[in-house]
Amino acid sequence: MKDTSTLRRSLELPLREYLRFLTLEKGLSQNTVDSYASDLLRFAEFLSGESVHSYGQVDMDSLRAFLSVLADLGLTERSRARYSSSLKGLFAYLHASGIIPRNPSELLELPRSRRVLPEALLVDEMRSLLESVDVTTPSGIRDRAILETLYAGGLRVSELCSFHQRDVMWETQLLRVFGKGSKERIVPLGGNALQWMAQYQREVRVHWANDKSEDIFFLNRRGGGLSRMSIWNIVHKAGVVCNIQVHPHSFRHSFATHLIEGGADLRAVQEMLGHVDISTTQIYTHLDRQYIQQVHSSHHPRA
């Protein structure tokens, strides 16, 4: 197994026991066990990053949030199905061994290979989601700003969690984000998102920020940055209120779909998304920032 020096022993030791079980009891090949180890170590690192310190704390939402992160990172349906199988095996073992009282993975469904991306929401469905948030509380104002920003900019969850106050260009209504491979791009946001971001910054962030906040834009109540699981929970909560099945990546997919259906130039949309094909295949030409902003303003439903 890879180096686990930064992993909590409460997560590391049960994992090592499971891998030993696969080798000695199940007689699996070393290559197969190494594959399980790679998947499950990544899951354990995710749990550690979310302040989950034992497998007994894991529930269905934790598993779904992890798979959501994998989707956001661009892993294929087949790869995520493999992770799901690895998780099912681990938790079946932990439950059968009496290490955890219940198996949270029993109802975990394998990703369906026929669906490459989450379905795009209808514009009215998106509007319902955004307007479902209770904005009478500080957390509600922040959550509304988060959902508006996800949709307005087509951001990945990792990008939403990591951008700074200095990255918001208020006068030009643009946002600087750093995508995969730390590649920088400029994304138009539009009036609705900026309005909620400004309200959050003015009424909420100023009270939550502390010495540990640095310049991260979206914070939790303790003044720290938000985790991917936190974003997943915010999106899931809105979906429950509206009775809409939604995933954080649904906002990004809906962003692109609504722009294209509205007549936006495909190359401009791909530039806004920071699509890898622009840099790897050089098929698409670099587009002027002013033109990208014009396309966004003309075709995004909430610009």
C-alpha positions in Angstrom: 0.0 0.0 0.0 1.2 3.6 -0.7 2.6 5.8 2.1 -0.1 6.4 4.7 2.0 8.5 7.1 -0.5 11.4 7.0 -3.5 9.1 7.4 -5.2 8.6 10.8 -4.6 5.2 12.3 -8.4 4.8 12.9 -8.7 4.9 9.1 -5.4 3.2 8.1 -5.5 0.1 10.3 -9.0 -1.3 9.2 -7.9 -0.7 5.6 -4.7 -2.6 6.1 -6.7 -5.5 7.7 -9.1 -5.6 4.7 -6.2 -5.7 2.2 -4.6 -8.5 4.2 -8.0 -10.3 4.1 -8.1 -10.0 0.3 -4.6 -11.4 0.0 -4.7 -14.3 2.5 -8.4 -15.3 2.6 -9.6 -14.3 -0.9 -6.4 -15.2 -2.6 -6.5 -12.2 -4.9 -3.5 -11.4 -7.0 -1.1 -8.6 -5.9 -2.1 -6.4 -8.8 -5.8 -6.7 -7.9 -5.1 -5.9 -4.2 -2.9 -3.0 -5.3 -5.9 -1.7 -7.3 -8.2 -1.9 -4.3 -5.6 -0.3 -2.2 -5.2 2.7 -4.5 -9.0 3.3 -4.6 -9.6 2.9 -0.9 -6.6 5.0 0.1 -8.0 7.8 -2.0 -11.3 7.4 -0.2 -9.6 7.3 3.3 -7.7 10.5 2.4 -11.0 12.1 1.3 -12.6 11.1 4.7 -9.6 12.5 6.6 -9.9 15.8 4.7 -13.5 16.0 5.6 -12.7 15.5 9.4 -14.3 12.0 9.3 -12.1 9.9 11.7 -13.6 6.5 11.6 -15.5 4.3 9.1 -18.4 4.1 11.5 -19.1 7.8 10.8 -19.6 7.1 7.1 -23.1 7.3 5.7 -24.7 7.2 2.3 -24.2 10.9 1.9 -20.5 10.5 2.5 -20.2 7.9 -0.2 -22.2 9.9 -2.7 -20.1 13.0 -1.9 -16.9 11.0 -2.6 -18.2 9.7 -5.9 -19.4 13.3 -6.7 -15.8 14.5 -6.2 -14.5 11.8 -8.6 -17.0 12.9 -11.2 -15.9 16.5 -10.7 -12.3 15.4 -11.2 -13.3 14.0 -14.6 -13.2 10.3 -13.8 -15.2 8.1 -16.3 -18.3 6.2 -15.4 -16.3 2.9 -15.6 -13.7 4.3 -13.1 -16.3 5.4 -10.7 -18.0 2.1 -10.9 -14.7 0.4 -9.9 -14.5 2.8 -6.9 -18.1 1.9 -6.0 -17.3 -1.8 -6.1 -14.2 -1.2 -3.9 -16.2 0.7 -1.4 -18.9 -2.0 -1.3 -16.3 -4.7 -0.6 -14.6 -2.7 2.2 -17.8 -1.9 4.0 -19.2 -5.4 3.7 -16.0 -6.6 5.3 -16.0 -4.0 8.1 -19.6 -4.8 8.9 -19.2 -8.6 8.9 -16.1 -8.2 11.1 -18.1 -6.1 13.6 -15.9 -3.1 13.1 -18.9 -0.9 12.1 -22.5 -1.4 13.2 -24.1 -1.0 9.8 -23.1 -1.1 6.1 -23.7 2.3 4.5 -22.9 1.0 1.1 -25.7 -1.6 0.8 -27.9 0.7 -1.2 -25.0 2.3 -3.2 -25.8 2.0 -6.9 -23.1 1.6 -9.4 -22.8 4.5 -11.9 -24.6 3.7 -15.1 -22.2 3.7 -18.0 -24.8 5.0 -20.4 -24.9 8.4 -18.7 -21.6 10.3 -19.2 -22.8 13.5 -17.6 -25.6 14.5 -15.2 -28.8 15.5 -17.0 -29.1 19.2 -17.5 -31.8 20.8 -15.5 -34.5 22.9 -17.2 -34.2 26.6 -16.8 -37.3 26.7 -14.6 -35.9 23.8 -12.4 -32.7 25.8 -12.0 -34.6 28.9 -11.0 -36.6 26.8 -8.4 -33.4 25.4 -6.9 -31.8 28.9 -6.6 -34.9 30.4 -5.1 -35.5 27.6 -2.7 -32.7 28.7 -0.3 -33.8 30.4 2.9 -31.9 33.7 2.7 -33.1 34.9 6.1 -30.0 33.4 7.7 -26.3 34.1 7.2 -25.7 30.5 6.0 -28.6 30.9 3.6 -27.2 34.0 2.1 -23.9 32.2 1.6 -25.6 29.1 0.1 -27.6 31.2 -2.3 -24.4 32.9 -3.4 -22.7 29.5 -3.9 -25.5 28.1 -6.0 -25.7 31.3 -8.1 -21.9 31.2 -8.7 -21.8 27.5 -9.6 -24.5 28.1 -12.3 -23.3 31.5 -13.5 -19.7 30.5 -14.0 -20.0 26.7 -14.8 -17.4 26.1 -12.1 -16.1 22.8 -10.9 -16.6 22.3 -7.2 -12.8 22.4 -6.6 -12.7 25.8 -8.4 -15.6 27.2 -6.3 -13.9 26.1 -3.0 -10.5 27.7 -3.9 -11.0 31.1 -5.5 -10.1 34.2 -3.5 -11.6 37.6 -2.9 -8.8 39.1 -5.1 -10.0 36.9 -8.0 -13.4 38.7 -8.3 -13.3 41.5 -10.8 -16.4 43.4 -9.7 -16.3 46.2 -12.2 -15.9 43.9 -15.2 -18.1 41.1 -13.7 -15.4 38.5 -14.3 -13.9 35.8 -12.1 -10.4 34.4 -12.2 -10.4 30.6 -11.5 -7.7 28.0 -11.6 -8.8 24.7 -13.1 -7.2 21.3 -13.7 -3.4 21.5 -13.8 -3.7 25.0 -12.2 -4.6 26.4 -15.6 -6.0 29.9 -15.2 -9.0 31.1 -17.0 -11.4 34.1 -16.8 -15.1 33.4 -16.4 -18.0 35.9 -16.7 -20.5 35.8 -13.8 -23.3 38.2 -14.6 -25.4 40.4 -12.3 -27.4 37.9 -10.3 -24.4 35.9 -9.0 -22.4 39.1 -8.3 -25.3 40.6 -6.4 -25.5 37.6 -4.0 -21.7 37.3 -3.8 -21.6 41.0 -2.7 -24.4 40.5 -0.2 -22.6 37.5 1.3 -19.3 39.3 1.4 -20.9 42.4 3.0 -23.3 40.7 5.5 -21.7 37.3 6.2 -18.1 36.9 5.3 -17.0 40.0 7.2 -18.3 38.4 10.4 -17.0 34.8 9.8 -13.5 35.7 8.6 -10.6 35.2 11.0 -6.8 34.8 10.9 -7.1 31.4 9.3 -9.4 32.6 6.5 -6.7 34.1 4.4 -8.4 35.4 1.3 -10.7 32.4 0.4 -14.0 33.8 -0.7 -16.5 31.2 0.5 -16.1 30.3 4.2 -17.8 28.1 6.8 -19.0 29.5 10.1 -15.6 28.8 11.7 -13.8 31.0 9.1 -12.3 28.1 7.2 -12.6 27.2 3.6 -15.4 24.9 2.4 -14.9 21.3 1.6 -16.3 19.5 -1.5 -18.7 17.6 0.8 -20.0 20.9 2.2 -20.9 22.0 -1.3 -22.5 18.6 -2.1 -24.6 19.0 1.1 -25.7 22.5 0.1 -26.7 21.3 -3.4 -28.4 18.2 -2.0 -30.4 20.3 0.5 -31.8 22.5 -2.3 -32.6 19.5 -4.4 -34.6 17.9 -1.5 -36.6 21.1 -1.0 -37.5 21.2 -4.7 -37.8 17.4 -5.1 -35.2 17.6 -7.9 -32.4 15.1 -8.2 -29.3 17.3 -8.5 -25.5 16.9 -8.3 -23.0 19.7 -8.0 -21.8 18.9 -11.5 -25.4 19.4 -12.8 -24.8 23.1 -12.4 -21.8 23.0 -14.7 -23.6 20.8 -17.2 -26.7 23.0 -17.1 -24.6 26.1 -17.5 -23.1 24.8 -20.8 -26.4 23.3 -22.0 -28.4 26.5 -21.4 -25.8 28.6 -23.2 -25.6 26.4 -26.2 -29.4 26.0 -26.4 -29.6 29.8 -26.2 -27.4 30.1 -29.3 -24.0 30.6 -27.7 -20.9 29.8 -29.8 -19.6 26.4 -28.8 -16.0 27.5 -28.8 -16.8 30.3 -26.3 -18.6 27.9 -24.0 -15.7 25.5 -24.1 -13.4 28.4 -23.3 -15.6 29.4 -20.3 -15.6 25.8 -19.1 -11.8 25.5 -19.4 -12.3 22.4 -21.4 -9.1 20.4 -21.7 -9.4 20.0 -25.5 -8.6 23.7 -25.9 -5.0 23.2 -24.6 -4.4 19.5 -25.5 -5.6 19.4 -29.1 -5.4 23.1 -30.0 -8.5 22.7 -32.1 -10.1 25.8 -30.6 -8.8 29.3 -31.1 -8.2 31.5 -28.1 -11.1 33.9 -27.7 -11.0 37.6 -26.7 -12.2 38.2 -23.1 -14.6 40.9 -24.3 -16.2 38.5 -26.8 -16.5 35.7 -24.2 -18.2 38.2 -21.8 -20.6 39.3 -24.6 -21.6 35.7 -25.3 -22.3 35.1 -21.6 -24.3 38.3 -21.2 -26.4 37.5 -24.3 -27.2 33.9 -23.7 -27.0 33.0 -20.0 -30.5 33.0 -18.4 -29.3 34.9 -15.3 -26.8 37.2 -16.8 
